[in-house]
Amino acid sequence: MPRPAKTREIKNHHMDSTRWNGFDFRDDDIIIATYGKSGTTWAQQIVGQLLFDGADNVDIHELSPWLDLRIRPLDERLAMLAAQSHRRVVKTHLPLDALVFSEKAKYLYVARDARDVVWSLYNHHLNMKPEFYELLNGTPGLVGPPIEPPSGDVVAYFREWVERDGFPYFSWWENVRTWWAARNEPNVRLVHFEDLRRDLAGEIQGIAEFLRIPVDTKNWDRIVEHCTFDWMKLNADRTAPGGGALWKGGGSTFINKGTNGRWRNLLTVEDSARYDNRAIAELGEECARWLAHGRP
């Protein structure tokens, strides 16, 4: 079976996949990939804590940029990464077929049930400050329609997001499908948000082993504590992008609840059944089951 390869470019209000085309990979670069609001910041925090032995002052979002985010000057991002002497951690929200895939790097893909993603995404979208919209829509090079504040409630938001496959952000199905297809690649590991919630220490250990990061046992409890949702929310100035400056309420708004299942009493039985059937049709039964529940 051929290894993953980039076959297309994606450009929209948030992303420009061409920004990866000149990236100079180093051996053991770590790429954290997700569809937004699936556990990206959580995974970055875990990797940062493993790399820096549970230090209190790791500003992970300064160390680990979202390279495909088009509103930050690419030359500055690349220069910052080139200057890093530690093992590098880079974030992406691209589907795998729009991302440069290197055998030098290790890729962590974090996923979450789409219903939980949308509940978190709605809060994220609803609380974006006007200046963030200005950056996304006003930075030269915008391709496609601008992004606007959400209208309607979260249930209406979910229905439109499913019906229009990720609107107003980007395709959900292709993101999950392309990474799932690469799940057996030796330098790819799939992680599920629900598994992180169920067994945080066990998942951190598995990630450390996959990335071949040795862990000093005297630092272990501190590493796990710094990766809990409560600790991250209390220290959102270091864990949220830019300290959360582009969201109303700051970093504690960006790092919102970290809970799943808020949709259960709001979506109708028909809504959930329609989504479940669509997931199977788009992803196949095995992937759809994993996406909904994590590991058995």
C-alpha positions in Angstrom: 0.0 0.0 0.0 1.5 3.4 -0.9 2.5 5.8 1.8 0.5 8.9 2.4 1.2 11.7 -0.1 0.0 15.3 -0.6 -2.3 15.4 -3.5 -4.0 18.8 -3.2 -4.0 22.2 -1.6 -6.7 23.7 0.7 -7.2 27.5 1.2 -9.9 29.2 3.2 -10.4 31.9 5.8 -8.3 30.0 8.4 -5.9 27.8 6.5 -3.4 27.7 3.6 -1.9 24.3 3.0 0.8 25.7 0.8 2.6 27.0 3.9 3.8 23.4 4.5 5.4 23.0 1.1 8.7 24.5 2.0 8.9 23.2 5.6 12.3 21.7 6.4 11.6 18.6 8.4 14.0 17.4 11.1 14.3 13.9 12.3 11.7 13.3 15.1 9.6 16.4 14.5 6.2 15.9 16.1 3.1 17.0 14.2 -0.1 17.2 16.1 -3.1 17.0 13.8 -6.8 17.3 14.5 -10.0 18.7 13.3 -10.5 21.8 15.5 -11.9 21.4 19.0 -11.0 17.7 19.1 -8.3 17.9 21.7 -5.5 19.8 19.9 -4.4 22.0 22.9 -4.6 18.9 25.2 -2.3 16.9 22.9 0.1 19.9 22.6 0.2 20.2 26.4 0.9 16.5 26.8 3.8 16.5 24.4 5.2 19.8 25.8 5.1 18.4 29.3 6.8 15.2 28.2 9.5 17.1 26.4 10.2 19.6 29.2 9.9 17.2 32.2 6.7 18.6 33.7 7.9 22.2 33.9 5.5 24.8 35.1 6.4 27.5 32.6 6.0 25.8 29.3 4.2 28.3 27.0 3.2 25.5 24.6 1.4 27.7 22.0 4.4 29.9 21.6 6.6 26.8 21.1 4.1 24.9 18.9 2.6 27.0 16.1 -0.3 26.2 13.9 1.7 26.4 10.7 -1.3 26.3 8.2 -3.0 29.3 10.0 -2.6 31.9 7.3 -2.9 35.1 9.4 0.6 34.8 10.9 3.5 35.7 8.6 5.0 32.4 7.3 8.6 33.7 7.3 8.3 34.5 11.0 6.8 31.1 11.8 9.5 29.2 9.8 12.3 31.3 11.3 11.0 30.7 14.8 10.9 26.9 14.2 14.3 26.9 12.6 15.7 28.6 15.6 14.4 26.0 18.0 17.1 23.7 19.3 14.7 21.3 21.2 12.5 18.7 19.6 9.8 20.6 17.6 6.1 20.3 17.9 3.9 21.7 15.1 0.1 21.9 14.9 -2.1 21.4 11.8 -5.8 21.1 11.1 -5.3 19.8 7.6 -6.6 16.5 6.2 -3.6 14.2 5.5 -3.9 14.4 1.7 -3.4 18.2 1.9 -0.4 18.0 4.3 3.2 17.2 3.5 3.9 13.7 5.0 7.5 13.1 6.0 9.0 9.8 7.2 11.2 11.9 9.5 8.3 13.1 11.6 5.9 11.4 14.0 2.2 12.3 13.6 -0.3 12.3 16.5 -3.9 12.6 15.2 -6.5 13.3 17.9 -10.2 12.8 17.2 -13.5 13.2 19.0 -17.2 12.4 18.4 -18.5 15.1 16.0 -21.3 16.0 18.3 -18.9 16.9 21.0 -16.7 18.7 18.5 -19.6 20.9 17.4 -20.7 21.8 20.9 -17.2 22.9 21.7 -16.8 24.6 18.2 -20.0 26.6 18.7 -18.7 28.1 22.0 -15.4 28.8 20.3 -17.1 30.5 17.3 -19.6 32.4 19.4 -16.9 33.9 21.6 -14.4 35.0 18.9 -13.7 38.7 19.2 -14.4 41.1 16.3 -10.6 41.6 15.8 -10.2 37.9 15.2 -12.9 38.1 12.4 -11.0 41.1 11.0 -7.7 39.1 10.9 -9.3 36.0 9.3 -11.3 38.0 6.7 -9.0 40.9 6.2 -5.6 39.3 5.8 -4.7 39.4 2.1 -5.0 36.1 0.2 -8.5 35.1 1.5 -9.9 32.3 -0.7 -13.6 31.5 -0.5 -16.2 33.3 1.6 -15.4 35.1 4.8 -16.3 33.6 8.2 -19.1 35.4 10.1 -20.4 35.1 13.7 -22.8 32.2 14.2 -26.6 32.7 14.0 -29.1 30.5 15.8 -28.7 28.1 18.6 -26.2 25.2 19.0 -28.7 22.6 17.7 -29.3 24.6 14.5 -25.5 25.1 14.2 -25.0 21.3 14.5 -27.6 20.5 11.8 -26.1 22.9 9.4 -22.5 21.8 10.2 -23.5 18.2 9.4 -25.6 19.0 6.4 -22.9 21.2 4.8 -19.9 19.1 6.0 -18.2 21.3 8.5 -19.6 24.7 7.5 -18.5 27.4 8.1 -15.1 25.8 8.8 -13.8 22.9 6.8 -14.8 19.3 5.8 -15.1 16.9 8.8 -15.4 13.7 6.9 -12.4 14.1 4.7 -10.3 15.1 7.7 -11.2 12.0 9.7 -11.2 9.7 6.7 -7.7 10.6 5.5 -6.1 10.1 8.9 -7.9 6.9 9.7 -6.6 5.5 6.4 -3.0 6.1 7.7 -3.6 4.5 11.1 -1.2 1.6 10.5 1.7 3.8 9.3 4.6 3.3 11.8 4.9 7.0 12.4 1.2 7.7 12.9 -0.7 7.3 16.2 -4.4 7.9 16.6 -5.6 9.2 19.9 -9.2 9.7 21.0 -10.4 12.5 23.3 -12.6 10.1 25.3 -9.7 7.8 26.0 -7.8 10.8 27.3 -10.7 11.5 29.6 -11.0 7.9 30.8 -7.3 7.1 31.4 -5.1 10.2 31.1 -2.0 8.7 32.7 -2.2 5.6 30.5 -2.7 7.6 27.3 0.2 9.9 28.2 2.4 6.8 28.7 1.4 5.5 25.3 2.1 8.8 23.6 5.5 8.9 25.4 6.4 5.4 24.1 5.2 6.2 20.6 7.3 9.4 20.5 10.2 7.6 22.3 10.4 10.3 25.0 12.1 8.9 28.1 10.3 10.0 31.3 12.0 10.5 34.6 9.7 8.8 37.2 10.3 11.6 39.7 8.5 14.0 37.2 5.6 11.7 36.3 3.0 12.9 38.8 3.7 16.5 37.9 3.5 15.8 34.1 0.1 14.1 34.6 -1.2 16.9 36.8 -0.2 19.6 34.3 -2.1 17.8 31.7 -5.4 17.7 33.6 -8.1 19.9 32.3 -8.4 21.8 35.6 -4.7 22.7 35.6 -4.8 23.8 31.9 -7.8 26.0 32.5 -6.2 27.6 35.6 -3.1 28.3 33.5 -4.8 29.2 30.3 -2.5 32.2 29.8 0.2 29.6 28.9 -2.0 26.8 27.4 -4.5 28.7 25.2 -3.4 30.3 21.9 -2.1 33.8 22.6 -3.3 33.4 26.1 -6.9 33.5 24.7 -6.6 37.2 23.8 -8.8 36.7 20.7 -11.8 35.3 22.6 -14.3 37.0 24.9 -13.4 36.0 28.4 -9.8 35.1 27.5 -8.1 31.7 27.8 -10.7 30.2 30.1 -13.3 30.7 27.3 -11.0 29.0 24.8 -10.4 26.1 27.2 -14.1 25.7 28.0 -15.4 22.6 29.6 -13.5 19.5 28.3 -16.7 17.4 28.7 -18.5 15.2 26.3 -22.2 14.4 25.9 -23.7 17.9 26.3 -25.7 17.3 23.1 -27.5 14.3 24.5 -30.5 16.2 26.0 -30.7 18.7 23.1 -30.4 16.7 19.9 -33.5 14.7 18.9 -33.3 10.9 18.5 -33.7 11.6 14.8 -30.8 14.1 14.8 -28.4 11.5 16.4 -29.6 8.7 14.2 -29.1 10.8 11.1 -25.6 11.6 12.2 -24.8 8.0 13.1 -26.0 6.8 9.7 -24.0 9.5 7.9 -20.9 8.6 9.8 -21.1 4.9 8.8 -21.7 5.9 5.2 -18.8 8.3 5.1 -16.2 6.4 7.2 -17.3 2.8 7.5 -18.5 1.0 10.6 -15.1 0.5 12.3 -14.0 4.1 12.0 -17.5 5.4 12.9 -17.5 3.2 16.0 -14.1 4.3 17.1 -15.0 8.0 16.5 -18.0 7.7 18.7 -16.5 5.8 21.6 -12.7 5.6 21.4 -11.1 2.2 22.1 -13.4 -0.6 23.3 
